[in-house]
Amino acid sequence: MKTQAQGKAARSRSVAYQSRWLMGLMLALVLILTACGSGAGTDNSKSAAASPKETPSNTEASTGTYPVTIKHMKGELVLKEKPKTIAVLDVKFLDQMLAVGEKPAGSVIAGGNTDYPEYLGDKTSGIQVLGTRDEPNLEAITALKPDLIIMTDFQEEQYESVSKIAPTLVLDFYEDWRDTLSTIAKITDKQDEADKVRTAYEEKAAGLKAQLTEKLGNETVAIIRPRKEGIRVHGIEHRIGQILYQDLGLKMPELVKGIGEDGSIELSMEKVPEIGADRYFVLSDELFAAEAEALAKNPVWKSLDAVKKNHTYDVNSTLWIAYYGPIAINLIVDQASEALLKSN
């Protein structure tokens, strides 16, 4: 028989064995749980790395350049997204949009015409006619359901009616075409295209300016337009004057230098010799065709040295004045330089 002391010793060994077994089991469980937790963390990291589109920065970038704020003559207009249906109430805006590869849904045409300018070719296909610049067709504009209308302060009288149809931008009628192009680019998200248009024009103008300076030397050039009121002479403050005198570097006769901020003056036929230019661009169109013909037959005109030397060049005033967009302006530069460089 076991003694009482031997029994106590046996029980102590049994308890110690059970304690060691439980501690081992708990340690194993801890290791297993730790390993599982580490594995789960690794899987989650891989999943997050494979889904960058869900990060806040990428979500923000996906919205593009909008919203944008456009400053204009009536304040500011915020565009939350790119307009889908744009109506333009001056042909120059049509030119501007086409230049950056965009099309308005509708546009006015120049007064006296029944269609869009011929120089734009088939680029205007599908664009709805919205009346004329002088008389926009409000019913046609409303039916178009535009989400943006672009007009100038030339149409101030129509602004109240037009602005009730859709959000409306009012731009300065005499604004430099480059500034207008920047606004159109901002509206349509075509900044890169607009930069290319500007750069191409500046490079072309600079090249032609050098050629014209070499060819003409100190010879002066005047821009005149026969009208019922008299012979209009354009100065450097006029848009066409800026192109010829500033961009192409043509020299002005003294009388033209004196034309002020109005951009032009009217002369009677008898005072035309006072212009004193070596060369003349004569602007004419169907509206003043009779006046242009009368000028050509007038003895005063025919007595000028420039006329006798065939240093006068007939150009279309509608193209040269009415369509003040980059496509038209490139054509004006081409026509002016070609006439001067190819003449004797």
Phi and psi in degrees as a GROMACS rama.xvg file:
@    title "Ramachandran Plot"
@    xaxis  label "Phi"
@    yaxis  label "Psi"
@TYPE xy
-76.9872  144.056  LYS-2
-78.505  166.146  THR-3
-62.1106  -34.7558  GLN-4
-69.0734  -39.5119  ALA-5
-65.5889  -37.0541  GLN-6
-64.2111  -43.1052  GLY-7
-62.3073  -37.8868  LYS-8
-67.477  -39.5767  ALA-9
-65.455  -42.3652  ALA-10
-64.6525  -36.7832  ARG-11
-64.5396  -41.6661  SER-12
-65.1961  -35.8002  ARG-13
-66.9578  -43.19  SER-14
-64.5263  -41.2466  VAL-15
-64.0776  -40.7571  ALA-16
-63.2058  -44.0094  TYR-17
-63.7476  -39.0574  GLN-18
-63.3314  -44.5882  SER-19
-63.1227  -38.0866  ARG-20
-65.4357  -42.8813  TRP-21
-65.698  -40.2326  LEU-22
-64.4544  -39.7052  MET-23
-64.3071  -42.1334  GLY-24
-63.85  -42.5073  LEU-25
-64.8801  -40.5836  MET-26
-62.4048  -41.0091  LEU-27
-63.6894  -42.0638  ALA-28
-63.2608  -41.1589  LEU-29
-60.2206  -44.1436  VAL-30
-63.5741  -40.2262  LEU-31
-65.3073  -45.907  ILE-32
-63.9587  -38.3342  LEU-33
-63.6394  -43.5841  THR-34
-63.3746  -41.3277  ALA-35
-64.2291  -42.2499  CYS-36
-63.5167  -41.5864  GLY-37
-63.3272  -41.2726  SER-38
-64.1284  -41.1667  GLY-39
-64.6932  -37.9628  ALA-40
-64.7299  -41.0439  GLY-41
-63.2747  -42.6615  THR-42
-62.3643  -42.5058  ASP-43
-63.9236  -37.0945  ASN-44
-64.5937  -42.1499  SER-45
-63.2195  -39.4388  LYS-46
-65.3089  -42.3661  SER-47
-65.5818  -40.0895  ALA-48
-65.4594  -27.8907  ALA-49
-84.2077  -1.96396  ALA-50
-128.893  61.8885  SER-51
-67.2966  -22.196  PRO-52
-65.285  -17.6161  LYS-53
-85.7854  -6.02978  GLU-54
-74.2788  147.935  THR-55
-57.0228  -39.5907  PRO-56
-64.143  -40.8898  SER-57
-71.4614  -34.3138  ASN-58
-64.1118  -39.1057  THR-59
-67.2244  -41.218  GLU-60
-65.9667  -28.8188  ALA-61
-69.129  -11.9247  SER-62
-80.9147  -7.06804  THR-63
76.4001  -150.608  GLY-64
-87.8378  -2.90772  THR-65
-93.7823  151.813  TYR-66
-75.7348  154.156  PRO-67
-126.978  149.443  VAL-68
-109.164  123.156  THR-69
-105.999  120.637  ILE-70
-86.8945  135.479  LYS-71
-147.624  -174.927  HIS-72
-70.5033  -11.2138  MET-73
-110.165  9.39036  LYS-74
127.302  -130.182  GLY-75
-131.327  146.98  GLU-76
-131.104  126.069  LEU-77
-97.0754  124.003  VAL-78
-102.435  115.437  LEU-79
-76.3547  -24.2771  LYS-80
-152.248  171.172  GLU-81
-66.3973  125.874  LYS-82
-61.1315  137.869  PRO-83
-94.6509  -30.3488  LYS-84
-129.399  102.77  THR-85
-109.646  133.844  ILE-86
-111.457  130.058  ALA-87
-117.013  137.532  VAL-88
-111.231  24.1628  LEU-89
-149.833  137.971  ASP-90
-62.9  -26.8745  VAL-91
-64.3004  -29.9836  LYS-92
-69.5699  -34.6505  PHE-93
-61.438  -46.9092  LEU-94
-58.2927  -47.519  ASP-95
-59.8785  -45.1596  GLN-96
-66.7033  -42.904  MET-97
-63.1679  -33.0514  LEU-98
-63.2995  -29.6076  ALA-99
-102.008  11.4147  VAL-100
85.5883  22.6789  GLY-101
-117.144  161.23  GLU-102
-129.558  128.474  LYS-103
-73.3614  158.565  PRO-104
-74.1726  -29.7259  ALA-105
-152.071  153.819  GLY-106
-150.497  152.447  SER-107
-77.7566  169.335  VAL-108
-118.187  167.154  ILE-109
-72.1198  145.604  ALA-110
-57.9377  139.109  GLY-111
90.3123  -11.2432  GLY-112
-103.136  161.071  ASN-113
-112.839  -2.64121  THR-114
-151.24  178.212  ASP-115
-71.3409  160.512  TYR-116
-55.1465  137.905  PRO-117
-61.6987  -32.1045  GLU-118
-65.7864  -17.6515  TYR-119
-84.4732  -9.8591  LEU-120
58.5391  -139.513  GLY-121
-86.2275  7.17062  ASP-122
-64.7594  -20.8299  LYS-123
-90.6685  5.05913  THR-124
-56.8954  130.826  SER-125
86.6244  -3.27864  GLY-126
-89.811  123.578  ILE-127
-75.1103  137.058  GLN-128
-78.0133  129.928  VAL-129
-115.928  38.697  LEU-130
88.3694  -155.402  GLY-131
-112.878  167.9  THR-132
-60.0824  -40.4456  ARG-133
-72.851  -31.884  ASP-134
-135.273  77.6222  GLU-135
-60.6983  142.577  PRO-136
-87.9746  101.209  ASN-137
-63.7201  -35.5534  LEU-138
-65.0006  -42.9791  GLU-139
-66.5147  -38.2336  ALA-140
-64.903  -43.0851  ILE-141
-62.9878  -43.1202  THR-142
-64.7063  -27.702  ALA-143
-69.0031  -24.6178  LEU-144
54.9514  56.4518  LYS-145
-71.5918  153.813  PRO-146
-102.249  0.227453  ASP-147
-157.594  137.878  LEU-148
-121.663  135.028  ILE-149
-118.216  124.692  ILE-150
-139.099  179.318  MET-151
-119.275  169.71  THR-152
-70.3167  -9.31151  ASP-153
-60.5655  -27.6207  PHE-154
-103.463  33.2605  GLN-155
-52.6124  -37.9635  GLU-156
-65.0728  -26.9093  GLU-157
-91.0088  -6.66754  GLN-158
-57.8513  -47.2555  TYR-159
-58.524  -43.5904  GLU-160
-71.0482  -42.5199  SER-161
-66.3834  -43.2111  VAL-162
-67.1187  -15.0374  SER-163
-78.8765  -17.5622  LYS-164
-80.4215  -42.5267  ILE-165
-163.574  164.821  ALA-166
-52.8982  134.217  PRO-167
-128.601  131.925  THR-168
-100.869  134.336  LEU-169
-116.424  113.283  VAL-170
-106.471  154.081  LEU-171
-63.741  125.833  ASP-172
-59.1136  -32.9667  PHE-173
-98.8855  11.3547  TYR-174
-60.807  142.812  GLU-175
-59.1373  138.899  ASP-176
-61.6106  -26.4742  TRP-177
-68.8091  -38.3768  ARG-178
-67.2025  -40.3731  ASP-179
-62.8379  -40.8846  THR-180
-60.9383  -38.863  LEU-181
-62.8185  -40.227  SER-182
-67.0145  -44.5894  THR-183
-61.0258  -39.7274  ILE-184
-64.4215  -37.8076  ALA-185
-67.5784  -39.5255  LYS-186
-65.7432  -42.2282  ILE-187
-98.6024  1.78238  THR-188
59.0986  46.25  ASP-189
-124.776  45.8805  LYS-190
-62.4569  -41.545  GLN-191
-63.2555  -42.5518  ASP-192
-64.7813  -40.5728  GLU-193
-64.4998  -39.6116  ALA-194
-61.7188  -39.368  ASP-195
-65.8994  -39.3307  LYS-196
-62.4373  -46.3452  VAL-197
-63.8843  -47.2793  ARG-198
-61.8184  -44.103  THR-199
-61.1078  -41.8435  ALA-200
-66.0808  -46.3168  TYR-201
-62.2072  -39.1968  GLU-202
-67.692  -41.6147  GLU-203
-62.9532  -49.5049  LYS-204
-60.7477  -40.7868  ALA-205
-63.9008  -41.6636  ALA-206
-64.3874  -43.8833  GLY-207
-69.6763  -34.8821  LEU-208
-58.7249  -43.1475  LYS-209
-64.3585  -42.6021  ALA-210
-65.5351  -41.7038  GLN-211
-68.4442  -37.7412  LEU-212
-62.6501  -41.8666  THR-213
-67.0834  -38.7765  GLU-214
-75.2119  -45.01  LYS-215
-91.4699  -25.1415  LEU-216
62.0415  -120.958  GLY-217
-96.5841  8.66426  ASN-218
-65.4128  143.68  GLU-219
-104.33  156.306  THR-220
-131.114  135.679  VAL-221
-119.239  150.608  ALA-222
-116.132  115.615  ILE-223
-125.556  156.341  ILE-224
-140.733  108.541  ARG-225
-66.2077  128.843  PRO-226
-137.536  170.751  ARG-227
-60.4816  -34.8601  LYS-228
-74.266  -18.685  GLU-229
144.976  -164.762  GLY-230
-94.3759  113.242  ILE-231
-85.4113  132.708  ARG-232
-115.744  126.31  VAL-233
-97.0803  136.519  HIS-234
-105.013  -172.947  GLY-235
-69.5558  -20.5114  ILE-236
-76.4693  -17.5619  GLU-237
-77.7097  150.961  HIS-238
-58.0161  -42.0386  ARG-239
-70.7308  -30.5187  ILE-240
-66.449  -37.349  GLY-241
-61.7956  -40.2149  GLN-242
-65.8217  -49.6069  ILE-243
-76.8765  -44.3532  LEU-244
-85.0654  -33.0175  TYR-245
-93.7894  -57.0012  GLN-246
-69.9731  -40.6656  ASP-247
-96.3167  -7.11369  LEU-248
71.3158  21.5999  GLY-249
-68.381  147.251  LEU-250
-88.4774  142.747  LYS-251
-98.006  141.506  MET-252
-69.221  163.817  PRO-253
-57.6598  -40.8442  GLU-254
-61.1909  -40.1223  LEU-255
-68.8505  -35.2685  VAL-256
-60.1891  -28.7252  LYS-257
-84.2988  -2.73979  GLY-258
-71.4694  128.8  ILE-259
-83.5454  -154.802  GLY-260
-66.4416  -19.5014  GLU-261
-63.9202  -22.9782  ASP-262
89.5189  -14.4116  GLY-263
-161.333  161.967  SER-264
-135.949  160.745  ILE-265
-108.395  133.209  GLU-266
-122.275  149.644  LEU-267
-77.018  160.565  SER-268
-57.5154  -35.4726  MET-269
-65.479  -25.1701  GLU-270
-95.1999  -0.438068  LYS-271
-56.9124  -38.8618  VAL-272
-58.8859  -21.9661  PRO-273
-68.1065  -17.5006  GLU-274
-61.672  -44.6919  ILE-275
67.4329  30.0683  GLY-276
-84.0687  152.956  ALA-277
-81.086  -25.2828  ASP-278
-143.664  151.353  ARG-279
-133.532  135.286  TYR-280
-98.6499  124.665  PHE-281
-107.116  112.778  VAL-282
-88.8046  130.003  LEU-283
-150.626  159.104  SER-284
-152.744  -175.333  ASP-285
-63.0772  -31.8661  GLU-286
-64.6032  -37.7443  LEU-287
-120.369  34.6802  PHE-288
-61.866  -39.8664  ALA-289
-64.4376  -39.0057  ALA-290
-68.1626  -38.1244  GLU-291
-65.4214  -38.9431  ALA-292
-66.5991  -40.0317  GLU-293
-64.0743  -38.8717  ALA-294
-60.862  -47.1324  LEU-295
-60.4511  -29.7812  ALA-296
-92.5061  -10.7444  LYS-297
-70.2515  131.403  ASN-298
-60.6036  -33.6131  PRO-299
-62.5699  -46.3147  VAL-300
-62.7667  -45.5245  TRP-301
-66.5857  -18.4364  LYS-302
-82.6666  -11.1432  SER-303
-69.6752  141.241  LEU-304
-58.771  -38.5241  ASP-305
-61.4265  -38.5662  ALA-306
-69.6396  -43.4236  VAL-307
-62.3985  -31.4526  LYS-308
-90.755  5.44265  LYS-309
59.9169  38.133  ASN-310
-101.117  36.2163  HIS-311
-121.181  143.447  THR-312
-133.844  119.768  TYR-313
-83.8344  126.923  ASP-314
-133.762  159.984  VAL-315
-82.0281  117.252  ASN-316
-69.0342  -27.5494  SER-317
-63.8188  -47.1105  THR-318
-65.7543  -43.0909  LEU-319
-74.7556  -21.7678  TRP-320
-120.556  -40.5944  ILE-321
-78.4878  -30.6403  ALA-322
-109.232  77.111  TYR-323
-88.3425  66.4019  TYR-324
-128.443  167.721  GLY-325
-60.9144  -32.7688  PRO-326
-67.1539  -46.0532  ILE-327
-65.1998  -42.4022  ALA-328
-64.5375  -36.7316  ILE-329
-62.8181  -37.9992  ASN-330
-67.2408  -40.0229  LEU-331
-60.4095  -46.9715  ILE-332
-60.3429  -41.9532  VAL-333
-63.5793  -46.8066  ASP-334
-65.6101  -43.5175  GLN-335
-64.4432  -47.7161  ALA-336
-67.407  -38.3215  SER-337
-64.3154  -42.2052  GLU-338
-61.9933  -43.8124  ALA-339
-75.1125  -41.1733  LEU-340
-73.6275  -28.4634  LEU-341
-91.3098  -9.44954  LYS-342
-79.8764  167.241  SER-343
